[in-house]
Amino acid sequence: MSENESQVASPQEPDYHAMWDGLGMNLADHDMLLGAVGQMYGEMFLSQENRPSSTSYLDFVASNIHSGRIKEMLDKKEAGEATKIIGSFCLYVPEEIVLAAGGIPVGLCSGADWATGKVEEHLPRNTCPLIKSFAGFKLGEVCPYIEASDLVVGENTCDGKKKAYEFFSTQKNMYVVDIPNVHTDETLEMWKAAVKKLAAKIEDECGRKITAESLRDAIHVANEKRRALQRLSATRAADPVPISGLDSLLTVQAAFMDDAPRLTGAINAMAEECEARVVAGEGVAPKGAKRILYTGTPMAVPNWKLFNIIEKAGGVVVGEETCTGSRYYKDLVREDRQTVDEMLDAIAERYFGINCAIFTPNDGRMADIVRMARDLHADGIIDCSLQFCTCYEMESFAVEKAAEEAGIPCMHITTDYANEDAGQLSTRIEAFLEMI
């Protein structure tokens, strides 16, 4: 986001305040939020040296994320090019289904502290920051994605979200999909049924029947975005690394909010430039910089704190085993199914393979972490849990054991969205980088 978004626009810069006001947003607080995030973006992203020139698209996304992108979605609804805006907080809500019904899938704000006092009137103080964040963005009326959404699809993943959605459903039109917590043949069938129930709900909300043609096209659109992200990710195995962890993280964060075909083209352009940088031996960090694989809780916009600390300390993040990382793009939906039912089964099968920490046991995640660390030549692993996130905190012991058995140094961090611990984290991370 640019600071310009929070100011009265010049003749060249559209003024979006009327649009935000029409969504029922708190304009003064929203201006303050945009100013703070715009400053953070400049300090973290625009201060990077030797960024690929194609990452300018990410600057475009960031500067339009609460303004131009919102107008674009609303205009598409107004023109009849889209049916409804469907918001979600989790990777387990299949974007293919929303696209096939003519809807626009978007990720909702949940990456910064906001209206904490109001939130704690409804949710416990010791609730994870991500949950308190999305509740705060709604209660504070500062997320245009939440306000513009016609339906919010939640998911019964962790216990905190399950109970928080009871409150959130009093604030927004909601539908909650059930997610199994074990991987078995029986639970896969349950999940397939849940996906088909979700498809029926989305059809009802959007007022459009999902057809074999529309679903096939939607699967292809989502898969093309994943293929582009896979291509970009592959370049990060090089030394020096052609693109920073910060820019890579923002690319996946954008995938939850930006127009899919447009972003896919931009990611492929970034991948092409990074491939050329690999051949030329050009990187964003010096050759031999300590390479870090990040794993743990996902990082929603604008939660860039940890990556910024790692890379300002001289390390470089070369991969993310997380929902704002490889879990988003590593697997494709099969494109050889013919009927709607068969394609919905293929979607369910693909999403069932996401190794979230809600699953028990979760050996697949441990295998993914070790595989990624080796494929990307990581010197160390940083495993991070948001405070009060029981699933990832519990699983951190298994991560450390898997890393130890693989002979890869590992450090666990527990943090939140605030900056109070930034100094302590910097000290710990600097010591870890020196040790490895």
N, C-alpha and C positions, 0 to 999 in steps of 0.2 A: 504494500500500500504506500502511496506517496503522501507526503504531507499536504500536497495540493488538494487532495480529496477533502481535507478537513477545513478548507478555506473557501471563501466566496470565489467562485471561478472567474477567471478572466474571459474575454470574448473567445479566446481559442480553447479554453478549458471548460467543458460543460459543467453546469452546476446541478448536482444530483440531489440537492436538499429537498426539492419538491417530491421527488420519487421516494426518498427515505421517509419523509413526512407522511406520504400516502400509505406507506407500509406500517405506520404507527410507531415509528422508532423514536427514541429519545435523542434528538438532534445534538444537543449540547454534549451529552456524554459520548455519543458516537464520534463527534468531531475530536474530542479528547483522545479517544481510543485510536483513531486513525493517525493523529499526530504522533502518538507514542510509538505505534507500530512502524510508521514511516521513518521515524528517527532510528529505530532499532534496525530496520532493513538497511538503511544507508550505512550504519556503523558495521553491520555484520557482512552484508553481501557486497555492497559497492566498494568496500575497502579492500576486497580481495585483489591480489595481484595476478596478472596473466590469466584472467578468466577466458574461456573460449568466447569468441565474439557472438556466437549463436545463443549464448545464455542471455542475451539482451531480450529474448522472448520471455524469459522468466521475470525480468524487470517489468515488461508489459503486463504480464499476468498479475504481478504483485500490485502494480499501480491501478489496476482495474478490478481487483478482486471484489471490492464492496460497491463498485460504481458501474463501470461499463458492462461487466459480466451480468450484474443483476438486471440492468436495463435490457440487455440482449435477451435474457430469458423471459422477462415480462413482455417484451415486444413480440417474441415468438408465440407466446400464448395469445396475445391480443390479435395477431394476424392469423391465428388458427394453424400455425406451423407446428405447435406443440399443444398437448392436451393439458397436463398438469405438471407442477414442480413437486418432485418427491424427494424429501430430505432423509438423510440417515446419518448414523454415527459410527457405522461399523462396516468392515469389509464383507461381512456375511450377507449383506443385502445386495442381491445380484443386479447390477446395472443393466444387464441384458434384458431383463423382464420389463423394467421401466421404459427403456428405449423402444422395445417392441410394441408397447401400448401407446407410443407417441409422447411419452412423458420425458421430462428432463431430470436425470438423477443428479443429486448434489450432496456433497458432504457438508455437515453443519459445524458451526463454530464450537470448538471445545479445547482450545490450546492456550488459554490465558486465564488468569484469575479475574473475575468480574462480579460485582454485586455480592460479594461473599457474605456480608451481613444479612442480606435478604435471603440468600440460599439457606443459611443456617437457621432460619425460621421454619424451614421445611425438611431439611436433610441434616443428618448428624455432622458435627464438626469434623470428625475423623473419617470423612468420606474422601475417596481418591480425588485428586485435583481435576481429572478429566470430567468426572460426573458433576462435580460442583461447578465446573466451568460451563458446561452446556446449560445447566440450570440457571447459572448467573447471567449468561448471555441472553436467555429468554426473559428472566425477571428484570434485567436491566435494559431490555429492548434495544440492543446494540448489534444484533446479528441479522443483516438483511436476508440471509439464506433461511434462517428460521422463520422470519416474518413472511417471506415470500412463499414458503412451502405450503402446498395444499394438503399434504399428508406427510407425516413423519413416521418412518418405519424403524421401530426399535428391534432389538434382538435379545433374547434371554441368554446372554453369555454369562458374565459374572453376577454374583448375588447383588452387588451394589447397583448395577444397572437394572436388574430385574425389579428391585424395589423403587429405584429412582424413577423408573418409567411410570409407576403408579401416580406419582406426583406430576410428572411432565405431561401425562395424558389429560390432566385438568387444565393445562395451559395451551395445548395444541391438539389438533386432530391426529390421533396416533393409531398405529397397528403394530403389534408386537409379534414377531415370528419366533418360534421355538427352535433352539439349537441344541442338538444332543451334546453330551459331555464325554461320550466314549465313542471310539471307532469300532463298530462291529457291523456285520451284515444287517442285523436287525435295526440298528439305529440309522444306517444309511437309508433303509426303506422309510423310516419315520421322517427323515430329513427330506426325502423326495416328496413325501406327502405334504410336508410343511411348505416346500417351495411351490407346489401346485396350488395350495391354498393362498399363498402370497400372490401368485399370478392372477388368481381369480379376484382377489381384493384390488390389485392394481388395475385390472380390466374394469372393475366396477367404479373405481375412483376416477379413472381417465375416460370412461365412457367409450372405450374402443376395444374391440376384440383382438386378442393376439393371434396372428395368423402364422402359418409355417413360413411364409415369405418374410414377414416383419421380424420374426424371431431369428430366422437365419441371418438376415441382414444385421440385426443387433449383435448377434454373437460374433460376426465377422468384424464389426466396428470395434468391439471391446478387445477381441484377439489382436487386431492390428496395433492397438495401443500397447498391449502387453508385449508384442513382438518388438516394437520400437524401444520399449524400456529394457528388454532383454539385450538388445543390440547395444544400447548405451552402457548398460551394466558391464558387459563383456570387456569394454575398453578399460575398465578400472583395474583389471588384472595387471596392467602395464606398470612399469617403473621407469620414469616418473609417471604419476597418475595424471591423466589429461584433464580431469574435471574434479572439483572439490566435492566433499561429502555434503556441504551446505547446499550447493546447487543441485546435487543429485537428490537430496531430500526434498527440496522445493519442487523438483520435477514430479515426484510421485505425489506430493501434496496437491499439486495443481491438477493431477489426474482425477481427483475427486470432485473438482469444481469447474474446470474449463471445458469448452466444447471439444468433444473427443476427436473428430477428424482433424480439426485445426491443431490441437496439441500433438496429435500423432505425427503430423508433418513437421512440427517444430522439433520434436524429440529425434526424429530421423535426421534432421539437419544437424542437431547437436551431436548425434552419434557419428555422422559422416565427418564432421570437423574433428571430433575426438579420435577417430580412427586415423586421420591424417596426422594429428599431433603425436599419436603413438609411433607412427612411422618416422616422424621427424625427431623423436625423442624429446618432445616438448611437454612440460607438465605444469601444474599449478603449485606443486611443491618440489623441492629439490630431489633429485634421484637419491634413494636411500632413506628418505623421510620415513619415520615409523608409521606402519600401516595398521589401521584399526578396523576391526569388524564390530559394528554396533549390533546388539541384540537386546530385546526387551519390549517394553511398552511402546505403542505407537506414538508418534509425535505430530499432533495436529497443528496447523497454522495458528499462532506464530511461535510455536515452541521450538526454537532453534538454539536454545541456550547451550546444551551440552556439545553439539557439533561445533559451535563457535569456540567454545573453550578448548576442545581437543585440537582444532586446527590453528587457533591462535598460539597454542603451546608448541607448535611445530610438528604435530602429527597430522595424518590425513586419513579420513574415513573412507575406506574403499568398498564398503558394502553394508547393507542393513538387513538383518534377518528380523523383520518386523512387518506389521501390517501397512506401515508407510515405507515399505521397502520390498524385499523379494517376495513376500507372501502375496503382494498385490499382483505381481506380473509373472511369476516363475512358471505357472501352469496355465495351459490354454483349455478352452472348452472345445470338445470335439466338434468338428464341422461336417461330419458325414451322416448325421441323423436326418430323418426325413419329416416326421410328423411333429406337431407341437409337443405331444407327450414325450416323445423320444428326445427332443431337444431340451425339454425341461429336466428330464432325467440326466442328460449330459451336463447341464448347468449344475444340478445338485451334486453330481459326482465330482465335478471340478472344485466347487466350493467346500465340499466335505473334506478335501485334502489340505485345507488351510490349517496349519499347526498352531493354533492359538493355545495359550496357556490354560484355557478352560478345560482342555482335554486331559483325561487321565486314563491310562498312562500317556505320556506324550513323547515317546522315544523318537518319533519322526522329527520333532523340532531339534532334539539334540543332534541327530544325524545331519540335519540341514545346516546347523551352526558349524559343525566340524568340516563338512564338505565345503561350505562357502569360505571358511577361513583358509582352507588349503587351496581352493581354486583361485582365490584372490590374493594369495601369498601374504595373508595378514600376519603381522608380528605379534599381535595381541588382540584379545577380545574384551570389549567393555559391555557388560550386561547391566541394564538400567531398569529399575522399577520406580514408578511413581509412588509416592508415599501413600500408604494404606491400600495399595493394590495387592491383595492377598495372593492372587493366582501367580503373578510374576515373582513376588517375594518368595513364595514357597518353592517355585521352580528354579530360583537362582542357585540352589544347592546342587540340583541336577546339572545345570549349565556348568558350574565350576568343576564338578566331577568329570563331565564329558571333556572339558577343555584340558584338565589335568591328564586324563588318560591319553589324549591326543598329543600331549606335550606342548600345548599352546598356552602362554601366560594369559590370565584372565583376572579382571577386577570387577567387582559388583558395586554399583552405586544406587543409593536411594535418594531421590530428590523430588522437588515439586516445581511449580511454575515460577516461583519467586526468585529473585536474584540474591537473596540474603546469603545463600551458601556458595555463591560463585567463586569467592576467594578460596574457600576451603576446597572446592572441587578443582580449581586450577592447580592448587598445591598437590593434591592427590594425583591428578592426571599427569602433571609434569614429572612427578616421581615415578609413576608407572611407565611413562615413555622412556625415561632414563634407564629404568631397570630392564626393559626388554631390548 
